[in-house]
Amino acid sequence: MRITLIYPSVGRKENRPYVRAWQMQPLSMALLAGLTPPDIEVRFYDDRMEEIPFDEPTDLVAMSVETFTALRSYKIARQYRARGVPVLMGGYHVTLLPDEAAREADALVIGDAEPVWPQVLEDARRASLQPVYHGLGRRTLAGVPSRREIFHGKPYQNITLVEFARGCNFKCDFCSITAYHGANQNHRPAREVAAEMEATGSKRFFIVDDNIVSQPGKARELCRELIPLKVGWVGQASIHIARDEELLELLVKSGCKGLLIGMESLDPDNLRDMGKEWNLAAGTYAESVARFNKHGLAVYGTFVFGYDHDDRAVVRRSVDFAREQKLFLAAFNHLIPFPGTPLYRRLQEEGRLLTPKWWLDPAGRVGDVVFRPKKVSPRELEEMCLEARRRFYGWGSIIARLMDARANARSALMAGVFLGLNVSAHFDIDLRQGLRLGAGLSEWEPAVDPLPV
C-alpha cells in the first residue's frame, strides 16, 4: 500500500515566491510518517514549495488542515477524489468544523491522530475507511517517533522543529489553540525530547509548543535535560515568567536564545477583553523586556489590533514601544476571528463579521480584515497594520535595534541571525500582504468548482 502525505499552502501570489518565513518543516507530517509501518510506502509533498503530482498512483491521501489552508486543502482533495483516491483530513480546522470538512473528505480525524492512525491504515488497506476517527481525550505523547527523512531534499529553513507539549493552560478568547485543546496542556517525557533532539544531529531548534512555560515545573525538567546537549533553541512563552529568575537562568543554561512573547496590547482594557489580564501581573512590558535581556534572551513581541479600544494612536504607541525596547522581532497583526473561539462567537452575535466563512472566500486575501472594528474601518485597520510593519522593519529601525549588546548583538552569531531575519521580514511585508487564499502553484492545475462560502 502507498499513502501520500500533503502539507497544503495558504495560497499564492501570481509569479511570486512563497513567503520564506513560512517554510519550516511541518512536524505533523513527520509524526504521521513515523507512525506508519515500514511495509507501507510513504510519499510526502509540501504544497508550499513543490507541485503535487495528482496523477501519481496512491491508495490514500492525508492532509493536516488549518483555517488559513482550508480552501487550498479542499481544492486539493477535490482533485484526488475526482481520480477515485480517498482523502483523509485532520488538524485544528477539521476538529473545530467537522461538518464542513466532511463535505470535502472521505474520512476525518477529530482530535489527535496518534491514537487512531493504526486503525486508519488498517481500514485503508481493506478499502473500508470510517467517516470519522475520534482521537479526542485519548492523548498519549510518549514514544511517538518522527520520521524526518521525508524532509530531505526540500529547501526548508535551517532550523529543526521539535515538540515538547500540546495545548496551553491559559484562555485567550482569540486563540484557536484553546478552542481545540481547552485550557489543558500535555507533555512528552523531557528525556525523550532531549534524546530526539540529540539524534537529529542539529544544533538549532524551534520548540513548537504554543507556550513552553505554561507549566513552569515541566519547563524546568526539559531545561535540565537539554543542558548537556549544548544546543541553541527558541520557543514561545507567556510574559509572566519574566519574574521567575530561576527559570530564566535555566532557560539560558539549556541553550535558549530567545522567546516569542505574546504582548498583544499596551491597553489594559484590551488585555482584559481578550482574557489576558494576567499579562498585567508581570509588571510593565518594559520591565519584563529588561529582565529577559539581562539574561541575554532576545524578545520577539507580538501585538494584535482590532479590539474595541484600538485606534491609530494605540498602533503608533505599540510600534514606538517595540522600537524603543529594541525588540529582536515583532509582529503587528489585525485580529482574526478563528472559528470555534469566543471571539468568533461574540463578533457573530454582534453582527460584525463581514464574511462569516472568510476562510472559504475565493476572493479572500492574507491581510484582509473580515470584521467591523469599533473605532476604525476594516480598511483603516489593514493600513494601520501595514504601516506598523513598515515602520518597525524600516532600515533605520533595523540598524537602531541592532545596536543592542544585551541580546540582539551579544555575539557575532546573534547579530548575523538578527540581520538575516529582519532583512527577510523587511522584504516579506508586501510579499505576504494580499496573498490569495487557496491559489495553487501551477497554472496547469485543472480547474475545480468554487467552494460555497
C-alpha positions as CSV (number, residue, x, y, z in Angstrom):
1,M,0.0,0.0,0.0
2,R,1.1,3.6,-0.7
3,I,-0.1,6.7,1.2
4,T,0.6,10.3,0.2
5,L,1.0,13.0,2.9
6,I,0.4,16.6,1.8
7,Y,1.0,19.8,3.6
8,P,-1.2,22.5,2.0
9,S,-0.1,26.0,1.4
10,V,-2.1,29.1,2.4
11,G,-2.2,30.3,-1.2
12,R,-0.2,32.2,-3.8
13,K,0.6,35.4,-5.4
14,E,0.9,35.2,-9.1
15,N,4.6,34.8,-10.3
16,R,5.9,35.4,-6.7
17,P,7.7,33.0,-4.4
18,Y,6.1,31.7,-1.3
19,V,6.8,33.6,1.9
20,R,10.2,32.3,3.1
21,A,9.4,32.7,6.8
22,W,6.5,30.2,6.4
23,Q,8.7,27.5,5.0
24,M,9.6,25.4,8.1
25,Q,9.4,21.7,8.4
26,P,5.8,20.5,9.0
27,L,6.3,18.4,12.1
28,S,2.8,16.9,11.9
29,M,3.8,15.1,8.6
30,A,7.0,13.6,10.2
31,L,4.9,12.3,13.1
32,L,2.4,10.6,10.7
33,A,5.2,9.1,8.7
34,G,6.9,7.9,11.9
35,L,3.7,6.1,13.0
36,T,3.4,4.3,9.6
37,P,4.6,0.7,9.4
38,P,7.7,0.2,7.1
39,D,5.7,-2.1,4.8
40,I,3.6,1.0,3.7
41,E,5.2,3.3,1.2
42,V,5.0,6.9,2.2
43,R,5.3,9.9,-0.2
44,F,5.3,13.4,1.1
45,Y,4.6,16.6,-0.9
46,D,4.8,20.2,0.5
47,D,2.4,22.4,-1.4
48,R,4.4,25.5,-0.3
49,M,7.4,24.6,-2.4
50,E,6.6,21.9,-5.0
51,E,3.9,20.8,-7.4
52,I,1.6,18.0,-6.3
53,P,1.6,15.1,-8.8
54,F,-2.1,14.4,-8.8
55,D,-1.8,11.5,-11.3
56,E,0.8,9.6,-9.3
57,P,-0.7,6.3,-8.1
58,T,-1.6,6.2,-4.4
59,D,-4.1,4.5,-2.1
60,L,-4.7,7.2,0.4
61,V,-4.1,10.9,0.7
62,A,-3.8,12.5,4.2
63,M,-3.7,16.2,4.9
64,S,-3.5,18.3,8.1
65,V,-5.8,21.3,7.7
66,E,-5.5,24.8,9.3
67,T,-8.1,27.5,8.9
68,F,-5.8,29.5,6.6
69,T,-5.1,26.4,4.5
70,A,-8.7,25.1,4.4
71,L,-9.6,26.5,1.0
72,R,-6.5,25.1,-0.6
73,S,-6.9,21.8,1.2
74,Y,-10.4,21.3,-0.2
75,K,-9.3,22.1,-3.7
76,I,-6.5,19.5,-3.4
77,A,-9.0,17.0,-2.0
78,R,-11.3,17.5,-5.0
79,Q,-8.5,16.8,-7.4
80,Y,-7.8,13.4,-5.8
81,R,-11.4,12.4,-5.2
82,A,-12.1,13.1,-8.8
83,R,-9.5,10.5,-9.6
84,G,-11.0,8.0,-7.2
85,V,-8.4,8.4,-4.5
86,P,-9.8,8.5,-0.9
87,V,-8.9,11.6,1.1
88,L,-8.4,11.8,4.9
89,M,-8.3,15.1,6.7
90,G,-7.3,16.1,10.2
91,G,-5.9,19.1,12.1
92,Y,-7.3,22.0,14.1
93,H,-9.7,23.2,11.5
94,V,-11.2,19.8,10.9
95,T,-11.7,19.2,14.6
96,L,-13.4,22.6,15.0
97,L,-15.6,22.4,11.9
98,P,-16.1,18.7,11.1
99,D,-19.4,19.1,9.2
100,E,-17.7,21.5,6.8
101,A,-14.7,19.2,6.3
102,A,-16.8,16.1,5.9
103,R,-18.2,17.5,2.6
104,E,-14.7,17.5,1.1
105,A,-13.1,14.3,2.5
106,D,-13.8,10.6,2.7
107,A,-12.7,10.4,6.3
108,L,-11.8,12.7,9.2
109,V,-9.6,12.5,12.2
110,I,-11.1,14.5,15.1
111,G,-8.5,15.4,17.7
112,D,-5.1,13.8,17.8
113,A,-4.0,11.4,15.1
114,E,-1.7,9.2,17.2
115,P,-4.3,7.0,18.9
116,V,-6.3,6.3,15.7
117,W,-3.6,6.2,13.0
118,P,-3.1,2.4,13.2
119,Q,-6.8,1.9,12.7
120,V,-6.9,4.4,9.8
121,L,-4.2,2.5,8.0
122,E,-5.8,-0.9,8.6
123,D,-9.1,0.3,7.3
124,A,-7.4,1.9,4.3
125,R,-5.8,-1.5,3.5
126,R,-9.2,-3.0,3.4
127,A,-10.7,-0.1,1.5
128,S,-13.2,0.4,4.3
129,L,-12.4,3.8,5.8
130,Q,-14.8,5.0,8.5
131,P,-16.3,8.5,8.1
132,V,-14.8,9.7,11.4
133,Y,-12.0,8.6,13.7
134,H,-12.1,10.1,17.2
135,G,-8.8,10.9,18.9
136,L,-10.1,13.4,21.4
137,G,-9.4,12.6,25.0
138,R,-7.0,9.8,24.1
139,R,-3.8,11.7,24.1
140,T,-0.5,9.8,24.5
141,L,2.6,11.7,23.6
142,A,5.2,9.3,24.9
143,G,7.0,7.1,22.4
144,V,5.8,9.0,19.4
145,P,8.5,8.8,16.7
146,S,9.3,11.4,14.0
147,R,10.4,10.3,10.6
148,R,12.3,13.3,9.4
149,E,13.9,11.8,6.3
150,I,10.7,12.8,4.4
151,F,12.0,16.4,4.6
152,H,15.3,15.5,2.7
153,G,15.8,17.5,-0.5
154,K,13.3,20.2,0.3
155,P,14.5,23.7,0.9
156,Y,13.3,24.3,4.5
157,Q,14.7,26.9,6.8
158,N,17.8,25.9,8.6
159,I,16.2,25.1,11.9
160,T,14.8,21.8,13.3
161,L,11.4,21.7,14.8
162,V,10.6,19.6,17.9
163,E,7.5,19.2,20.2
164,F,7.5,19.1,24.0
165,A,3.9,19.9,24.8
166,R,0.5,20.4,23.2
167,G,-2.0,23.0,24.4
168,C,-1.8,25.8,26.9
169,N,-3.2,26.4,30.3
170,F,-4.4,30.0,29.5
171,K,-7.7,31.0,28.0
172,C,-7.2,33.8,25.4
173,D,-10.5,34.5,23.7
174,F,-9.0,34.8,20.2
175,C,-6.9,31.6,20.4
176,S,-7.8,28.6,18.3
177,I,-5.3,26.5,20.4
178,T,-7.6,27.0,23.4
179,A,-10.6,26.2,21.3
180,Y,-9.0,22.9,20.3
181,H,-7.4,21.8,23.5
182,G,-9.4,23.6,26.1
183,A,-7.2,25.1,28.9
184,N,-5.1,22.0,29.0
185,Q,-1.5,21.1,28.2
186,N,0.0,17.6,27.9
187,H,3.8,16.9,27.8
188,R,6.1,14.4,26.3
189,P,8.8,13.0,28.7
190,A,11.5,15.6,28.8
191,R,14.2,12.9,28.5
192,E,12.6,11.6,25.3
193,V,12.5,15.1,23.8
194,A,16.2,15.6,24.6
195,A,17.1,12.2,23.0
196,E,15.2,13.1,19.9
197,M,17.0,16.4,19.6
198,E,20.4,14.8,20.0
199,A,19.6,12.1,17.4
200,T,18.8,14.7,14.7
201,G,22.4,16.0,14.8
202,S,21.1,19.6,14.6
203,K,22.3,22.4,16.8
204,R,19.4,24.9,16.1
205,F,15.9,24.1,17.3
206,F,12.5,25.7,17.4
207,I,10.4,24.1,20.2
208,V,7.0,24.5,18.7
209,D,4.9,24.4,21.9
210,D,2.3,27.2,22.0
211,N,3.5,28.1,25.5
212,I,6.6,26.2,26.7
213,V,6.3,27.7,30.2
214,S,2.6,27.2,30.7
215,Q,3.6,24.7,33.4
216,P,6.9,26.0,34.8
217,G,7.7,22.8,36.6
218,K,7.7,20.9,33.3
219,A,9.7,23.6,31.6
220,R,12.4,23.1,34.3
221,E,12.5,19.4,33.7
222,L,13.1,20.0,30.0
223,C,15.8,22.6,30.6
224,R,17.8,20.3,32.8
225,E,17.7,17.6,30.2
226,L,18.9,20.0,27.4
227,I,21.8,21.5,29.3
228,P,24.3,18.7,28.4
229,L,23.4,18.9,24.7
230,K,24.8,22.4,24.2
231,V,22.3,23.3,21.5
232,G,20.6,26.6,20.7
233,W,16.8,26.9,20.7
234,V,13.9,29.3,20.6
235,G,10.3,28.9,21.7
236,Q,7.1,30.7,22.6
237,A,6.3,31.7,26.2
238,S,4.0,33.8,28.3
239,I,5.3,37.0,29.8
240,H,4.7,36.0,33.4
241,I,8.0,34.1,33.6
242,A,9.9,37.4,33.5
243,R,9.7,37.5,37.3
244,D,10.9,33.9,37.6
245,E,14.7,34.4,37.8
246,E,15.5,30.7,38.4
247,L,13.6,29.6,35.3
248,L,15.2,32.4,33.2
249,E,18.6,31.2,34.3
250,L,17.7,27.6,33.5
251,L,16.4,28.6,30.1
252,V,19.7,30.2,29.2
253,K,21.7,27.3,30.5
254,S,19.7,24.9,28.4
255,G,20.5,26.9,25.2
256,C,17.5,29.2,24.9
257,K,18.5,32.2,22.7
258,G,15.1,34.0,22.5
259,L,11.4,33.8,23.2
260,L,8.3,34.8,21.3
261,I,6.2,36.7,23.9
262,G,2.5,37.4,23.3
263,M,2.3,41.1,24.5
264,E,-0.8,41.6,22.3
265,S,-1.7,45.1,23.5
266,L,-0.5,48.1,25.5
267,D,-4.1,48.9,26.5
268,P,-5.1,47.2,29.8
269,D,-8.8,47.2,28.8
270,N,-8.0,45.3,25.6
271,L,-6.0,42.8,27.6
272,R,-9.0,42.2,29.9
273,D,-11.3,41.9,26.9
274,M,-9.1,39.2,25.3
275,G,-8.7,37.3,28.6
276,K,-5.0,38.2,29.1
277,E,-5.3,40.3,32.2
278,W,-2.6,38.1,33.7
279,N,-0.2,39.9,31.3
280,L,-0.6,42.9,33.7
281,A,0.6,40.9,36.7
282,A,4.1,40.7,35.3
283,G,4.8,44.4,35.8
284,T,5.3,46.8,32.9
285,Y,6.3,45.3,29.5
286,A,9.5,47.5,29.6
287,E,10.4,45.9,32.9
288,S,9.8,42.4,31.6
289,V,11.8,43.0,28.4
290,A,14.7,44.3,30.6
291,R,14.6,41.1,32.6
292,F,14.7,38.9,29.5
293,N,17.5,41.0,28.0
294,K,19.5,40.9,31.3
295,H,19.8,37.2,30.8
296,G,20.7,37.6,27.1
297,L,17.3,36.4,25.8
298,A,16.1,38.1,22.6
299,V,12.5,39.0,22.6
300,Y,10.1,38.6,19.7
301,G,7.0,40.6,20.7
302,T,3.6,40.1,19.1
303,F,0.8,42.6,19.0
304,V,-2.8,42.3,17.8
305,F,-5.0,45.2,16.8
306,G,-8.8,45.5,16.3
307,Y,-10.1,45.2,19.9
308,D,-12.7,47.7,20.9
309,H,-10.2,50.2,22.4
310,D,-7.8,50.3,19.4
311,D,-7.3,53.3,17.2
312,R,-4.4,54.7,15.2
313,A,-2.8,56.1,18.4
314,V,-2.6,52.7,20.0
315,V,-0.9,51.2,17.0
316,R,1.6,54.0,16.8
317,R,2.4,53.7,20.6
318,S,2.9,49.9,20.1
319,V,5.5,50.4,17.3
320,D,7.2,53.2,19.3
321,F,7.5,50.8,22.3
322,A,8.8,47.9,20.1
323,R,11.5,50.2,18.6
324,E,12.4,51.8,21.9
325,Q,12.8,48.5,23.6
326,K,14.8,47.2,20.6
327,L,12.8,44.0,20.2
328,F,14.6,41.4,18.2
329,L,11.5,40.9,16.1
330,A,7.9,42.0,16.3
331,A,4.6,41.1,14.7
332,F,1.8,43.6,14.2
333,N,-1.3,41.8,13.1
334,H,-5.0,42.6,13.0
335,L,-7.4,40.4,14.9
336,I,-8.5,37.2,13.2
337,P,-11.8,35.6,14.2
338,F,-11.0,31.9,14.0
339,P,-14.0,29.5,14.1
340,G,-14.6,27.9,17.5
341,T,-13.2,30.8,19.5
342,P,-15.1,33.0,21.9
343,L,-14.1,36.0,19.8
344,Y,-15.7,34.5,16.7
345,R,-18.9,33.8,18.5
346,R,-19.1,37.3,20.0
347,L,-18.5,39.0,16.7
348,Q,-21.0,36.7,15.0
349,E,-23.7,37.5,17.7
350,E,-23.0,41.2,17.3
351,G,-23.4,41.0,13.5
352,R,-19.8,42.3,13.0
353,L,-18.5,39.5,10.7
354,L,-18.2,40.7,7.1
355,T,-17.8,37.2,5.7
356,P,-18.7,34.5,8.3
357,K,-16.8,31.8,6.4
358,W,-13.9,34.1,5.4
359,W,-11.6,31.1,5.0
360,L,-13.6,29.8,2.1
361,D,-13.9,33.1,0.2
362,P,-12.2,32.7,-3.2
363,A,-11.6,36.5,-3.2
364,G,-10.0,36.3,0.2
365,R,-6.5,37.6,0.8
366,V,-4.0,37.4,3.6
367,G,-4.2,40.8,5.4
368,D,-8.0,41.2,4.9
369,V,-9.9,42.4,7.9
370,V,-13.1,40.3,8.0
371,F,-15.0,42.1,10.8
372,R,-16.1,45.6,11.7
373,P,-13.8,47.1,14.4
374,K,-15.3,49.7,16.8
375,K,-13.1,52.7,16.3
376,V,-11.8,52.4,12.7
377,S,-13.0,50.9,9.4
378,P,-11.8,47.5,8.3
379,R,-9.7,49.2,5.5
380,E,-8.1,51.6,8.1
381,L,-7.2,48.6,10.3
382,E,-5.4,46.9,7.4
383,E,-3.5,50.1,6.6
384,M,-2.5,50.6,10.2
385,C,-1.0,47.1,10.5
386,L,0.9,47.6,7.2
387,E,2.2,50.9,8.4
388,A,3.3,49.4,11.7
389,R,5.3,46.6,10.0
390,R,6.9,49.1,7.6
391,R,8.0,51.4,10.5
392,F,9.4,48.6,12.6
393,Y,11.2,46.8,9.7
394,G,12.4,50.0,8.1
395,W,16.2,50.3,7.6
396,G,16.6,52.9,10.3
397,S,14.7,50.8,12.8
398,I,16.7,47.6,11.9
399,I,20.1,49.4,12.4
400,A,19.0,51.1,15.7
401,R,17.7,47.8,17.1
402,L,20.9,46.0,16.1
403,M,22.8,48.3,18.5
404,D,21.8,46.3,21.5
405,A,24.6,44.3,23.0
406,R,22.3,42.8,25.7
407,A,20.6,40.4,23.3
408,N,20.3,41.3,19.7
409,A,24.1,41.7,19.1
410,R,25.5,40.0,22.1
411,S,27.6,37.9,19.8
412,A,28.6,37.9,16.1
413,L,26.3,34.9,15.5
414,M,23.3,36.6,17.1
415,A,23.9,39.8,15.2
416,G,24.0,37.8,12.0
417,V,20.8,36.0,12.8
418,F,19.2,39.3,13.7
419,L,20.2,40.9,10.4
420,G,19.1,37.9,8.4
421,L,15.6,37.7,9.9
422,N,15.0,41.4,10.0
423,V,16.1,41.9,6.4
424,S,13.9,39.0,5.3
425,A,11.0,40.4,7.2
426,H,11.5,43.8,5.5
427,F,11.1,42.2,2.1
428,D,8.3,39.8,3.2
429,I,5.9,42.6,4.2
430,D,4.5,43.1,0.7
431,L,5.0,39.5,-0.3
432,R,2.6,38.2,2.2
433,Q,0.1,41.0,2.1
434,G,-2.7,40.2,-0.4
435,L,-1.6,36.6,-0.9
436,R,-4.7,34.9,-2.4
437,L,-6.2,32.2,-0.3
438,G,-6.4,28.8,-1.9
439,A,-4.4,29.6,-5.0
440,G,-2.1,26.8,-6.3
441,L,1.4,26.8,-7.6
442,S,0.9,25.7,-11.1
443,E,-1.2,27.2,-13.9
444,W,-1.7,23.7,-15.3
445,E,-3.7,22.6,-12.3
446,P,-7.1,21.6,-13.5
447,A,-10.0,23.9,-12.5
448,V,-12.4,22.9,-9.8
449,D,-15.8,24.2,-8.9
450,P,-15.9,27.1,-6.5
451,L,-16.4,26.2,-2.8
452,P,-19.5,27.5,-1.1
453,V,-18.9,30.4,1.3
